[in-house]
């Protein structure tokens, strides 16, 4: 199964419509699809390093559009689709963790969701379920997702394929370091 998935990804990222595939995967992953767009983004940047910035933007834009679809699922299709999706992925515990985060810091929770090990679809569906302000959701989601994909794309641009294993093995650690760095910069600028 894993080998077939890898072969399919290799085929997709070299396809003439690879950017469209990247957009489609980014959209669907944010609401229901299990494969993260990084698995497509990284080899695409490795193959065409000069497009790293464009690919990061496309990934973020369609991820946020898919996130808005996840928001709609959470808000309007709670019983028929949202809960079955959450149960299918075994993410009930994470849903309650996200609910607690939303009560304290809505913008920060959505922003940081781009970097956490909790699947992004939990945050998008939960945002609709808990009726998070849609404007705050879109802005925070776009900033967080673009920074994440910009970071991954830049790593591939700067270091090429040799960084791939490090990124996949240490993604959570790299994400936490990036979030900490962003917090430090924001605190420094605002004080």
Buried (B, 14 or more C-beta within 10 A) or exposed (E): EEEEEEEEBEEBBEEEEBBEBBBBBBBBBBBBBEEBBBBBBBBBBBEBBEBBEBBBBBBBBBBBBBBBBBBBBBBEBBEEBBBEBBEEBEBEEBBEBBEEBBEEEBBBBBBBBBBBEBBBBBBBBBBBBBEBEBEBBBBBBBBBBBBBBBBBBBBBBEEEEEBBEEBEEEBEEBBBEBBEEBEEEEEEEEE
